[in-house]
Amino acid sequence: MMPTPPPCPRCGAPIRMPARFCNACGAPLFAQGPWPAFDTHGAGFSVVAVLISLLWFRINGVPIFPLGLVGGLVLAYWSHDINTKVGRESLFVVTAILCVLATIVGPLLR
């Protein structure tokens, strides 16, 4: 006779093996590893958004439209949306300010 798996530690629902997450509530069933969990998502998206904000649409070498600002803000908002849905702190305001500053610096970098 096979041993019965332990119930979910969060909701107590029976677990169907092999499973890494609870079938009822989605809680992880096993430890993720001995290393600490660093959240690099927000910071990584912020760096990429700021770098994108340096881009300008140019005609004959003359900056016409801050195309990178639009892309950077869209990426920053996307990161904000993901962070709020998973319950993490958003870096949207800081990223938006850095994107605007990068847009100002963008035409100077030629």
N, C-alpha and C positions, 0 to 999 in steps of 0.2 A: 504494500500500500504506500502511495506517495505522500510525503508530508504536506500538510496544507500551508500555503504561504501566509505570512503575517498580514494583518489588515493594514490599510493605509494609515500612516502616523497622523495625518491631518484630519481626514474625514471618517476613518474607520471602515471604509468600503472594502470588500474582498478584492484581492489582487489576482489577476490572471497572469500567470508566469509564462514566458519571460517578459517582464515589463520593466521599463526604466522610470515610467511615470504612472501615477494613479489613473485608472480608466474613468473614474468618476469626477475627481476634482483637478487632475493634472499636476498634482504635487510631485516633485522628484522623490524617488524612493531610495536612492543611494547617494552617498556623499560624492561630490564632484571631483575631489582630489585633495592632496595635501597642500596645494598652493593657494594663496589668498585670491579671492575673486576681485580683480580690478575692473572697474567700469571705464573702458576707454572709448566707448561709443560716442558720447557727447563731445569729448575733446577732439577725437579724430574727425568727426563731421565738422566741427568748428574750424579746424585747421584747413581742411579742404575748402570750406565755404569762403574763408578769407583769401586763400590763394586764387580761387576762381574769381573773386571780386576784383582782382588786379587787371582782369581782361577788359579791354575796350574794343568796340567796333570802330575800325578806322577806315577812312577813305583817303587815299593818297597820303598816308602817314599822319593824317589829322584825326585826333580822337573825336568821334561823333556821338556815340551812345555808350553808356556804361553797361554793356551787355553782361559783364561779369557780376555786377551788383544784383541784377535780376536773378541770375543763376545761383549766386551765393545766398541770397535771401530765401529762395525756394528751398535750397538744401538745408539751410538753418531751420526753416519752418518744418521741414520733413523730420529733421532730427528732434525738434521740439515735440512734434506729434507722437513720435515713437516713444520718447522719454516719458511723456505724460501718460501714455497708455500702459506702460510697464511700471509706473509708479516711481520713476527716478526724477531727480531735479533737472530742470531744463536750463540750458545755457543760451537760450534764444536772444535775450537782451544783450548780453556781452558779445555774442557772435554778430548780431546786427550792427552794433556800434563798430566793431572791428572791420566788418565788411564795408561800412561807409568810409572809414578811414583808409582802407585799402583802395577803395575806388578813387579817393582823392589823390593817393600816391600813384595810382596806376598810370596816368598819362605822363608822369615824370620819368617813369622807367621805360626808356625807349632804346 
